[in-house]
């Protein structure tokens, strides 16, 4: 691949990373607007059924699916290619973990949106007995995603963030340390269900940090890639210099 092609690929990944941040903001707005700007209903407790707007919940799902998950895949692959020559086994493992996180999170979002919009489509016309069943289905669906797929997706995510953050810190110190801080928050979020309700409430800010700062970090990483010369060319040139006698 030529230097120009490598730089074009890097800039493309940079712009995709910036776009992911924009879509994350759209996701936040959509879910808050969907529950009439009541922030406490943003995590879709059963009380949200009475006020949630089905179309906006679906829109949130699209923005969340793209911004927080799918559009992170190009950066995961780019960093994989960037640092693979340093430690192939470790970087390959971390890269697979990063992509596994994307897959699990995409499936989680798809399940949650399908379940909640399905309930919202039936609920307004349902009788009292059916509403009780729909509310139970809503609670079970949200819990299965938040305490199941999303919860366990934190384990591969923390491996990727901590490992690639350490690699990245050698090139962009604070960008790498920032990614590792997301990994620390993800580790705490991953084991959050082991604690009591009171401790979980106090640790809520850790989950919020992991979710929201990770989107800001994508913007940061995108800007770095857009401003730097081709990092793949630099790495290739460095390898060539080492190989010379």
BELZIMO-V674110 format. One record per residue. N is the residue number from 1. RES is the residue in one letter. SS is DSSP state (A for helix, B for strand, O for the rest). D_FIRST is the distance of its C-alpha to the first C-alpha in whole Angstrom. Layout:
{{N RES SS D_FIRST} {N RES SS D_FIRST}}
//
This chain:
{{1 X O 0} {2 X O 4} {3 X A 7} {4 X A 8} {5 X A 6} {6 X A 7} {7 X A 10} {8 X A 11} {9 X A 10} {10 X A 12} {11 X A 15} {12 X A 15} {13 X A 16} {14 X A 18} {15 X A 20} {16 X A 21} {17 X A 22} {18 X A 24} {19 X A 25} {20 X A 26} {21 X A 29} {22 X A 30} {23 X A 31} {24 X A 32} {25 X A 35} {26 X A 36} {27 X A 36} {28 X A 39} {29 X A 41} {30 X A 41} {31 X A 42} {32 X A 45} {33 X A 46} {34 X A 46} {35 X O 49} {36 X O 51} {37 X O 49} {38 X O 51} {39 X A 48} {40 X A 50} {41 X A 49} {42 X O 46} {43 X O 45} {44 X O 47} {45 X O 50} {46 X A 53} {47 X A 55} {48 X A 52} {49 X A 53} {50 X A 55} {51 X O 53} {52 X O 50} {53 X O 48} {54 X A 47} {55 X A 44} {56 X A 43} {57 X A 43} {58 X A 40} {59 X A 38} {60 X A 38} {61 X A 37} {62 X A 34} {63 X A 33} {64 X A 33} {65 X A 31} {66 X A 28} {67 X A 29} {68 X A 30} {69 X A 28} {70 X A 25} {71 X A 23} {72 X A 23} {73 X A 21} {74 X A 17} {75 X A 18} {76 X A 19} {77 X A 16} {78 X A 14} {79 X A 17} {80 X A 16} {81 X A 13} {82 X A 14} {83 X A 17} {84 X O 16} {85 X O 16} {86 X O 20} {87 X O 22} {88 X A 20} {89 X A 23} {90 X A 24} {91 X A 21} {92 X A 21} {93 X A 25} {94 X A 24} {95 X A 21} {96 X A 24} {97 X A 26} {98 X A 25} {99 X A 24} {100 X A 27} {101 X A 29} {102 X A 27} {103 X A 29} {104 X A 32} {105 X A 32} {106 X A 31} {107 X A 34} {108 X A 36} {109 X A 36} {110 X A 36} {111 X A 40} {112 X A 41} {113 X A 41} {114 X A 42} {115 X A 45} {116 X A 46} {117 X A 46} {118 X A 48} {119 X A 50} {120 X A 50} {121 X A 51} {122 X A 54} {123 X A 55} {124 X O 57} {125 X O 59} {126 X O 60} {127 X O 63} {128 X A 64} {129 X A 64} {130 X A 60} {131 X A 59} {132 X A 60} {133 X A 58} {134 X A 55} {135 X A 55} {136 X A 55} {137 X A 52} {138 X A 50} {139 X A 51} {140 X A 50} {141 X A 47} {142 X A 46} {143 X A 47} {144 X A 45} {145 X A 41} {146 X A 42} {147 X A 44} {148 X A 42} {149 X A 38} {150 X A 37} {151 X A 39} {152 X A 37} {153 X A 34} {154 X A 35} {155 X A 34} {156 X A 31} {157 X A 30} {158 X A 32} {159 X A 30} {160 X A 26} {161 X A 28} {162 X A 29} {163 X A 27} {164 X A 24} {165 X A 26} {166 X A 27} {167 X A 23} {168 X A 23} {169 X A 26} {170 X O 25} {171 X O 22} {172 X O 24} {173 X A 28} {174 X A 29} {175 X A 27} {176 X A 27} {177 X A 30} {178 X A 31} {179 X A 29} {180 X A 31} {181 X A 34} {182 X A 33} {183 X A 33} {184 X A 36} {185 X A 37} {186 X A 36} {187 X A 38} {188 X A 41} {189 X A 40} {190 X A 40} {191 X O 43} {192 X A 45} {193 X A 47} {194 X A 49} {195 X O 50} {196 X O 53} {197 X A 54} {198 X A 55} {199 X A 52} {200 X A 49} {201 X A 51} {202 X A 50} {203 X O 47} {204 X A 46} {205 X A 44} {206 X A 42} {207 X A 40} {208 X A 40} {209 X A 38} {210 X A 36} {211 X A 35} {212 X A 35} {213 X A 34} {214 X A 31} {215 X A 30} {216 X A 31} {217 X A 28} {218 X A 26} {219 X A 26} {220 X A 26} {221 X A 23} {222 X A 22} {223 X A 23} {224 X A 22} {225 X A 18} {226 X A 19} {227 X A 20} {228 X O 18} {229 X O 15} {230 X O 12} {231 X A 13} {232 X A 10} {233 X A 9} {234 X A 13} {235 X A 13} {236 X A 11} {237 X A 13} {238 X A 16} {239 X A 15} {240 X A 15} {241 X A 18} {242 X A 20} {243 X A 19} {244 X O 21} {245 X O 25}}
//
